[in-house]
Amino acid sequence: MSPRHKRERKLFTRNRKLSKIAVAMAGVTVIVPGAVAAGLLASGASAGSQSQMMAMAGAQPRTGIASTHLDAGIPMTGAARREVSALGVNQVLAQQAAERAADRRAARSAARRAAQRAAAQAAPSPAAQSNSGSAPQPSGNPQQIAAGMLGSFGWSSSEFSCLVSLWNVESGWNVYASNPSSGAYGIPQALPGSKMASAGPSWQSDAATQIRWGLGYIQSSYGSPCAAWSHEQADGWY
């Protein structure tokens, strides 16, 4: 082994014991492994090579360690070059990861704001809630209540006579009418009667609740009271 190689090996072994050292170049200190710095700067590398290492390693606060503490005369090995290159690659990867994390946080914040805006737009205004709570409730006897509801289902008053005939046969417009054999209940003879709970909690005794459910059933099943009455006349049920 040549004297130069012996000296290089001895210095490389000694510098491997150092975890990191500060290398001062061009007024900026960079932190690199000791063995790498010794191989790079001790060889009298050109200013361009030094600048390249600084760009890859990244600027660090000055530690006050002078470059005169380093030996000279040993060129940087291939392993040292790869390690210096890895420093720059790791720094770029860390920066990219931080940018991706920031993008994800921004996206989550934007999604939350959009959801809040949508919820605010969907919520009824206090005025609307007040109006709905103060809306007049149907009143009068069951037939008067039914006549007042026809328009809300899109029917004209000409359908009312068919509805009267239909529910005269079914229940006599009695909110407590119950069929002991089938279990049908109420003015529209819902089967079972508990189906009318979808129209209100007072389905067992409230005529408006029963009529509202009954008209909805007629609309979905037959289209109109007169069509339901025609089915009742033909088949004995609707």
C-alpha positions in Angstrom: 0.0 0.0 0.0 1.4 3.4 -0.9 2.2 6.0 1.8 -0.6 8.2 0.4 -3.2 5.3 0.7 -2.0 4.5 4.2 -2.4 8.1 5.2 -5.9 8.3 3.6 -7.0 5.1 5.4 -5.7 6.3 8.8 -7.5 9.7 8.5 -10.7 8.2 7.3 -10.7 5.7 10.2 -10.1 8.5 12.7 -12.8 10.8 11.3 -15.4 8.0 11.4 -15.3 8.3 15.2 -16.8 11.8 14.9 -20.6 11.9 14.6 -20.7 15.2 12.8 -18.5 18.3 12.3 -19.2 21.8 11.1 -17.6 22.8 7.8 -17.3 26.6 7.3 -17.3 27.6 3.7 -18.1 30.9 2.0 -19.4 32.3 5.3 -22.0 29.5 5.8 -21.6 26.5 7.9 -23.1 23.1 6.8 -23.4 20.0 8.9 -22.1 16.7 7.3 -20.6 13.5 8.7 -17.0 14.0 9.7 -15.5 11.4 7.3 -17.3 13.1 4.4 -16.2 16.6 5.3 -12.6 15.5 5.8 -12.5 13.8 2.4 -14.1 16.8 0.6 -12.4 19.8 2.1 -9.1 18.3 3.1 -8.6 17.5 -0.6 -8.6 21.2 -1.5 -11.8 20.8 -3.4 -12.7 23.6 -5.8 -15.1 26.4 -4.9 -17.6 24.9 -7.2 -17.5 21.5 -5.5 -17.8 23.2 -2.1 -20.9 25.2 -3.2 -22.4 22.0 -4.6 -22.0 20.3 -1.2 -23.5 23.3 0.5 -26.6 23.2 -1.8 -27.1 19.5 -1.1 -26.6 19.6 2.6 -28.5 22.9 3.3 -27.4 25.9 5.3 -27.1 25.6 9.1 -26.4 28.1 11.9 -22.7 28.9 12.3 -21.1 26.8 15.0 -17.8 28.7 15.1 -15.6 25.7 14.1 -12.9 27.0 11.7 -12.1 25.0 8.6 -8.4 25.2 9.6 -9.1 22.3 12.0 -9.4 19.9 9.0 -6.5 18.1 7.5 -5.7 18.5 3.8 -4.4 16.4 1.0 -6.9 13.5 0.8 -9.4 13.3 -2.0 -13.1 12.5 -1.4 -14.0 8.9 -2.0 -17.0 7.5 -4.0 -18.7 6.5 -0.8 -18.3 10.0 0.6 -19.7 11.5 -2.6 -22.8 9.2 -2.3 -23.3 10.2 1.3 -23.1 13.9 0.6 -25.6 13.3 -2.3 -27.9 11.4 0.1 -28.0 14.4 2.4 -29.5 16.6 -0.3 -32.0 13.9 -1.3 -33.2 13.4 2.2 -33.7 17.1 2.7 -35.8 17.3 -0.5 -37.9 14.3 0.5 -38.5 15.9 4.0 -39.6 19.2 2.4 -41.9 17.4 0.0 -43.5 15.4 2.8 -44.0 18.6 4.8 -45.7 20.3 1.7 -48.0 17.3 1.2 -49.0 17.4 4.9 -49.8 21.1 4.6 -51.9 20.5 1.5 -53.8 17.8 3.3 -54.5 20.1 6.2 -55.6 22.8 3.9 -58.0 20.4 2.1 -59.5 19.2 5.3 -60.1 22.8 6.5 -61.7 23.7 3.1 -64.0 20.6 3.4 -65.1 21.6 6.9 -65.8 25.1 5.8 -67.9 23.8 2.8 -69.8 21.5 5.1 -70.6 24.3 7.5 -71.8 26.5 4.7 -74.0 23.8 3.3 -75.5 23.1 6.8 -76.1 26.8 7.3 -77.9 27.0 4.0 -80.0 23.9 4.6 -81.1 24.9 8.1 -84.5 26.7 8.1 -84.4 30.3 9.2 -85.9 31.3 12.5 -88.6 33.1 10.6 -89.5 29.9 8.7 -89.5 27.9 11.9 -91.8 30.4 13.6 -94.2 30.4 10.6 -94.3 26.6 10.5 -95.0 26.4 14.2 -97.8 29.0 14.0 -99.5 27.5 10.9 -103.2 27.0 11.5 -104.2 23.4 12.2 -107.3 21.8 10.4 -110.4 22.3 12.4 -114.1 21.3 12.2 -115.7 17.9 11.9 -113.8 15.2 10.0 -115.5 15.9 6.6 -114.7 19.6 6.9 -111.1 18.8 7.7 -110.9 16.4 4.6 -112.4 19.1 2.3 -109.8 21.6 3.4 -107.0 19.1 2.7 -107.9 18.1 -0.8 -106.1 21.0 -2.4 -102.8 20.2 -0.7 -102.9 16.8 -2.6 -103.6 18.4 -5.9 -107.3 17.5 -6.1 -110.3 19.7 -6.9 -113.5 19.9 -4.8 -115.1 17.5 -7.3 -113.3 14.7 -5.6 -114.9 15.3 -2.3 -118.2 13.5 -2.9 -116.3 10.3 -3.9 -114.2 10.6 -0.6 -117.4 11.0 1.4 -118.9 7.9 -0.1 -115.7 5.9 0.3 -115.2 6.6 4.0 -119.0 6.4 4.7 -118.7 2.8 3.7 -115.4 2.1 5.4 -115.8 3.8 8.8 -118.7 6.2 8.8 -116.0 8.9 9.4 -115.5 7.6 13.0 -112.0 8.1 14.3 -112.4 5.1 16.6 -113.9 2.7 14.1 -112.2 -0.7 14.4 -112.7 -3.9 12.3 -112.5 -6.8 14.8 -111.8 -9.4 12.1 -109.0 -7.5 10.2 -107.7 -5.1 12.7 -108.3 -2.1 10.4 -108.7 1.2 12.3 -109.8 4.8 12.1 -111.5 6.9 9.4 -109.5 5.5 6.5 -109.4 2.0 8.0 -105.7 1.7 8.0 -104.4 -1.9 8.2 -102.8 -2.1 10.7 -103.9 1.1 12.3 -100.3 1.8 13.5 -99.4 2.7 10.0 -101.0 6.1 10.6 -98.2 6.9 13.1 -96.2 8.1 10.1 -98.7 11.1 9.9 -98.5 12.0 13.6 -98.3 10.6 17.1 -102.0 11.1 17.8 -103.2 8.8 15.1 -105.5 6.8 17.4 -107.8 9.7 18.2 -107.0 12.7 15.9 -109.2 13.0 12.8 -106.7 15.3 11.0 -103.9 12.8 11.5 -106.0 9.9 10.2 -107.3 11.9 7.2 -103.9 13.2 6.2 -102.6 9.6 6.2 -105.7 8.3 4.4 -105.4 10.9 1.6 -101.7 10.1 1.2 -102.6 6.4 0.9 -105.3 7.1 -1.7 -102.9 9.3 -3.8 -100.1 6.7 -3.8 -102.4 3.7 -4.4 -105.1 5.0 -6.7 -104.3 8.6 -7.7 -107.6 10.2 -6.6 -110.6 9.6 -4.2 -112.9 8.9 -7.2 -110.5 6.2 -8.4 -110.4 4.7 -5.0 -114.2 4.8 -4.7 -114.5 3.0 -8.1 -112.3 0.2 -6.7 -114.3 0.0 -3.6 -117.6 -0.4 -5.6 -116.0 -3.1 -7.8 -114.2 -5.1 -5.2 -115.7 -4.2 -1.8 -112.4 -2.7 -0.5 -109.7 -0.2 -1.4 
